[in-house]
């Protein structure tokens, strides 16, 4: 009761002073039950617009003038009586509104709800619905519009479907703005969609702000057209199309040095194609290829025929329709002055179907379908309420039904639970929040040169469907703008990083703006826009484009490849030569040249060289446990024997000449014992090192995954590198000692003196192994093994050729020199 008193106090001055202008356009018909409707009105201009001069500010006084008091006044008149505004009183039983269908703007719905909720009257909106903070008000509010979040998710799914990740967002600064931004910005960011700009259309309310708003509009236009985003999401109301057309017309009104670019507009379901009279002949090609969401609708069989047969033959028609008729057909009724010389008189018999679609559509649009279903929803709810109270006494006054307060409350419950099939066979129902349960149609706009257009349904989005079927789009039905060569446009901040590249964020730019960097060595990216490159598995390697991992081949020095065959052939060849030399020496064992140089050492040296050549074969072929165990140790021991034999022969020569001096004590050292001791001690010491190596950390077959990019090297892991260096170090020590001793004995006077030949052989030997170290360390895989085999063969061949070739030459080709007399002559 307090609320009614307050309202009366507020509105009494209006009743006393009388509103200076009455509500111009209203239409009523009596009935038992009235379903009221409040809609936006067409604005009129008092003077024609020629676009030959800048319009005056007075032109916009009526265009942008709005005050909530008119909405409050219209709402109160629905509840008042006999055309008079008397708050909280109703004396007329003929006009009994039971609900109000409102729309299409959210602000109109909100202002009306302030009044209607006091009286518990059901309010059904077919357009944007404001977010109700008051739960009490939301109970009496019913929406012929699904939950806004479903539309937002549909927009998201559409962007993801076409891979549009770089967009601009425009919105109208109204009651629904905050809810839209709070919902859509987070879900876009979570799904890797970047927003290049986020701005509102300039909202002009009063004529005094036109200049400022026009400047803001120019700046917004520049920002939109300079943006690299080809996709623009526009959230607005039914009249937003008017503002959009004005916005895109700015280059004709202002000098804007920015070239217009093709854009794809994604429009929300609240919008529709509306325009003002002076926009009638404006180009509508900007909307060609646009995609809009619309509340699901179907064509009503008799609706189009009803509109096609509509005419104005009665003077009792309401003023709103008469004004619409004049603006649509560019004519004037007889009682109105005709401004233009060539103006026509309206007959009322003009056909709505003759109007271009940019002016009027005779098809069932989404808004028309929503209003239709809203009316039937109220009718079915009233019917259900009547049946539920069949055995109760109805309150009837004057042949009509007068719903009291408590009955309006009861009607809300029936509206929430109503479910029926309309004339198109579709089920209409509301959820627990009073929102229509339906899907959204996805519509593609197609324009034609004659300023007409078509809405082509290309798909739908249904929030109740399984996740993989919530969005259905028929790509082949879409008409894209000619500026994009009629193919699906791309809208990304930059081109996708191809496979083989990774993304690096640009400083100061949104997260989907990035540079593309080639993957580092050893890594790949096999998809577009990879955040980072990943390494291949151990047994695989990247291809040249670094977008695919290829299987690594197993690599080892085999007998089946040219290098392995060549080395094995060389080893066998030198082995054969060694055997041949040994045969020569055995055959001529009693000749002076053979006897002069200790036959036993000669045979030992030749046998060790033979084994050295054959030892190289252990390094060829697939590494196995046995070959890995013995190849390095066999090489170390055999080479130690060979070098120690060389050392023993050199020492023997030196001692022999020293023993020839009178009274020399060296005579007791001359003989086989010393040479045998040298060979045995060196061989045993090397064998001891090898035994410790095999006992502590023996070599084993292993896979080297990393030394070669494209190969898996099957090798012998040496186990203990320290022990390997000890074996090689001892061998090097023997070589240096042998070279030094041979160098000192090179000038001894003896025709059969081996010192000079041993010096040359050891020089070759040391040179080979000194060059081996850097070469071995700089190669990888099977070539390391090949380098070691070559060093073994080259050093062994150096010893064989340097020491035994001269002797074989004398034995076979100069036998006259192989005599004892020649030896005595050399000594004298």
Phi, psi and omega in degrees: 000326180297321180298317181297321180295316180298315179299321181296318179296324181288320188267348179302317178303325178296318181292323181287315183277341183065129178297129185301326178241125178285169175291115191289316191246102175213151185217130184225149171221140181288156178183170178295314178229135184247129170257107186279163177213138178234124184226167176290158183246158176281139178266145182250152176248139182276346179220147181292156179251120183253345182062019176268345177214160181297129182294147178281160181293333180297336181300329187263003181300316181275332184296317187247015181275127178207140174217139182298341183298330178293321178294318179298319182296316179296323180293319180291325181293331176297330184259354184266205191216147169050035176073006180248144182268101175235095186303137174072013178232143176216115183249352185258126181266358184274329181252105186237080178294133179254343175195167181232129173262117187242162176150182000264002186265148181291325181292323177297316180299319182292317180293322178292323180299328179302323180272312188293327181292337177296323183263007177061025180279132179298136178238122182244119181253140181251001179238216179295137179243129180290158177282122183271112176283332180273113182296330179295318179292322184295337179296326183263014184244124182236138187244127170273039185215131180295173178303134183301329181296328178296321178292318179300318178293326176296318177298317178300311181297324179294316179297318180292325181298317180269002179060041175267104184250004182227105189227165168246148182236125175239149182209161177266135183282085181224197185293334184270357185299309185299315180297318180299311183292320181295331181271318192275328182296312180298318184290331175293313181296321181294340182248025173062037173251124183262148179249116180290318177212155180223108187213162179251155172290141176301125181262107181267123182249315183233155184300330183294342183257010186295315184299316180294315181293327178295320177296319177297321179296322179296315180296320178295320179298316179300317181297318182294314185284334178276348180291145176275358177283126179270349183247127180238122176266123183243118176255122182202193180251186183295328181274359182296332178299327177297313180294322180297317180293321174296319181299314181283349178269357184303321179301335177282338183260328183235155177276096181249112183280047179230125180285135179292140180241156177289133179226150172258119180267132172251114188255145179278165187291340180290341185275159175206168182279104178233155180203163176268162184305320184286351177269004188305317185261010178288149180295135180249014183295342181299335184268357179295126181089354179295155178238127181232154173265146180215144174300136184305132180215159174228161181286125177278131191301320186255359184290313181297320179296322178300316180290322180295330181268357182292134177212163179252094180246353183248136177289350183275356180300150183288156185296331181299314182293324180295317178295319177300317182299317181295317181290323184288317184261005178053050180222181181217140175287158190302329184274359175254147178288141178265116185289319186269150178297323181265019180297150182250158178267131178288130177264341185085352180262002178300150184258128179295331180292344179279346181285145174293154183296336178292344177259313182205136179249131179265001177276170178277103178279172181297321180292319179298318180296323180292318178296316179303312180291328178296317178298314182290331177297317177296316181298317180291324178294319177296320179296317179296321179293321179297315180295324180290339182249023186302322183268010177251162185278124177278150180266111185239129178229124176060033179079000181240174178258131177242101182284123177275176183306310183295333179284327174297318178300320180293326180296327179300317181297320180289328177294318180297327185260002184294143176207122183207164174259126179280184185293342177272000178084013181260145182277131179244126178202164179245154173271185185293343179265008179078021180256142180297135177268102181201181179249173177254136170275147174252123190242137174254128182270129179236121181254161182230160182301335181275020177067023174254168181210164175232146171256115182253120178285121184247001180167193180202163174228128185231113183289342182270352182281164175302155185306323183279356181235014181288335177238126176235122181230132176260095186301322185293344182269357186273134173257114180268155180298151180293335178296340176256022180057030177055032173237162183300123181287160176251136178224090177226157180296321173210169182300149179298141175288123181290170175298144186097356179231160175232161183271143170228124186298139175279135181294134177078007181244161176300166188295340180266010172256122189206163171263156179252120180247139177298146178296141176294165182302135177089000181234159181225165165221121185254013177225166177286146173056048175284135179291328178207155178276150183241146179286153175285157172303162185303324184270012179228165180218156181286148173281183184295326180279353179057039176237008182205143177261129179251150180290134178283141174276145176280128186241132170201161181283106185252165177285349184269356181252158185304319182296316179295319179296317182297313181294319178297321179295317179296318180297316179292324179298311180291329174297318178296318178297319180296316177299321179295317178296317179298321178296319179299316182290323178292320180295323182251038184294338182265003178281153184303321185293329179281318182289333184291338186245031174064093184302321182299316178294323180297314179296318179299318181294316180295320179294319179295324177293321176301314179293329178295316177298317180289331179300329180299333180292338177294339182273350181258143182104172182293126179299131176232173186299317183292312181295324178294324181293323193253345188289317179285320180292319178296317177300315182296315182290315182296317180292326176297318178297316182296313183290322179294327175296318177299316179298318181295320178296320180293315179298322180297318179296316181296314181295326180296319179285325178291329182285345181284346179286142180300134177072015181288137178278355183283353183298323182291342180271347181282131180147184184281339185296316183295314182296320178296322180296319180298313182295313183295317182296316180295316180295319180294320179296317178293321179296324178297315178301317181293323179295316177299320179299312182292331182281327185267306184215079186287155174294156180207155177294140184209158177255124175261107185273345196244335186292329179238135186294315189257005184229149166258114185274117174272113189222173172264114174285125187289355178077281179244111178293328180298315180294324177298316179294327177295317180295313180291326179294319177296321178296318177295323178299313178299319181296317181295316179299315180298316180296319181295313181296318180294325179294322179290333184260012188290339185257013178294137183280094180203125181293334178257014181295125181271352189301316181293324178288322177295323178300312179297317181296317180289331175296316176298316181302309182293322180298318180298314185282334174291321177286340179296319188301303180295325180293319181296318182288338183266355179252165182224159173066219185292340180287336173296317178295319180297322178296318180293319177298316179299318180296319178298312182293317182294315181292320178294319178295325177298316177295316181296313182287319184292325184267319191257340180297313178301322182289320178295325178299316181291317184295316187268325187250335179231062183298338180295339178274346183270063181226154182295327180297324179296322179293316180295322179298320179294325182290323180288000000 
